[in-house]
Amino acid sequence: MEANTADRGTVRLTLPLVGEFALPASPDQLAFFGGVGLLTVTGLIEWPVAGVILVGHLLAANRNHQALHEFGESLEQA
């Protein structure tokens, strides 16, 4: 298995029998999702708690991107 980050925000994986495909998340996000999934599977946290954590993480990431977008627009106007 080979992974490389050609585009920012995506991870492209090349698997021997499957081929190449892209995951729509950064390596940091994939590690976070995997960690929450592992904690849920092992029973250290319940699945509703994992769901709330993941939704909160996605909303926070979306808010950061929106703030950066608005900042970029204000720089373009200046």
C-alpha positions as CSV (number, residue, x, y, z in Angstrom):
1,M,0.0,0.0,0.0
2,E,1.3,3.4,-1.0
3,A,-0.1,6.7,0.1
4,N,0.8,10.2,-1.2
5,T,-0.9,13.6,-0.9
6,A,-1.1,15.0,-4.3
7,D,-3.9,17.4,-3.5
8,R,-4.3,19.3,-0.3
9,G,-7.2,17.8,1.7
10,T,-7.1,14.4,-0.1
11,V,-5.2,11.2,0.3
12,R,-4.5,9.0,-2.7
13,L,-4.0,5.3,-2.0
14,T,-2.6,2.7,-4.3
15,L,-3.5,-0.9,-3.3
16,P,-2.0,-3.9,-5.2
17,L,-5.3,-5.6,-6.2
18,V,-7.7,-2.7,-6.0
19,G,-5.8,0.1,-7.8
20,E,-5.7,3.8,-7.0
21,F,-8.4,5.7,-5.2
22,A,-8.7,9.0,-3.3
23,L,-10.0,9.6,0.2
24,P,-11.6,13.0,0.7
25,A,-9.8,13.9,3.9
26,S,-6.3,15.0,5.0
27,P,-4.1,12.5,6.8
28,D,-4.7,14.2,10.1
29,Q,-8.4,13.9,9.7
30,L,-8.1,10.2,8.7
31,A,-6.0,9.6,11.9
32,F,-8.6,11.3,14.0
33,F,-11.5,9.4,12.5
34,G,-9.5,6.1,12.8
35,G,-8.8,6.9,16.5
36,V,-12.4,7.6,17.3
37,G,-13.4,4.5,15.4
38,L,-10.9,2.4,17.4
39,L,-12.1,3.8,20.7
40,T,-15.7,3.0,19.7
41,V,-14.9,-0.6,18.5
42,T,-13.0,-1.4,21.7
43,G,-15.9,-0.1,23.8
44,L,-14.0,2.7,25.5
45,I,-16.6,5.2,24.2
46,E,-20.2,4.6,23.2
47,W,-21.3,5.1,19.6
48,P,-23.5,8.1,20.3
49,V,-20.5,9.8,21.9
50,A,-18.4,9.0,18.9
51,G,-21.0,10.4,16.6
52,V,-21.1,13.7,18.6
53,I,-17.3,13.9,18.5
54,L,-17.1,13.3,14.8
55,V,-20.0,15.8,14.0
56,G,-18.4,18.4,16.2
57,H,-15.0,17.9,14.5
58,L,-16.5,18.2,11.1
59,L,-18.4,21.4,12.1
60,A,-15.3,22.9,13.6
61,A,-13.3,22.1,10.4
62,N,-16.0,23.6,8.2
63,R,-16.1,26.7,10.3
64,N,-12.3,27.2,10.0
65,H,-12.5,26.8,6.3
66,Q,-15.4,29.4,6.1
67,A,-13.4,31.8,8.2
68,L,-10.4,31.4,6.0
69,H,-12.6,31.9,2.9
70,E,-14.0,35.1,4.3
71,F,-10.6,36.3,5.2
72,G,-9.4,35.7,1.7
73,E,-12.3,37.5,0.2
74,S,-11.6,40.5,2.4
75,L,-8.0,40.5,1.3
76,E,-9.0,40.5,-2.4
77,Q,-11.2,43.5,-1.8
78,A,-8.4,45.5,-0.1
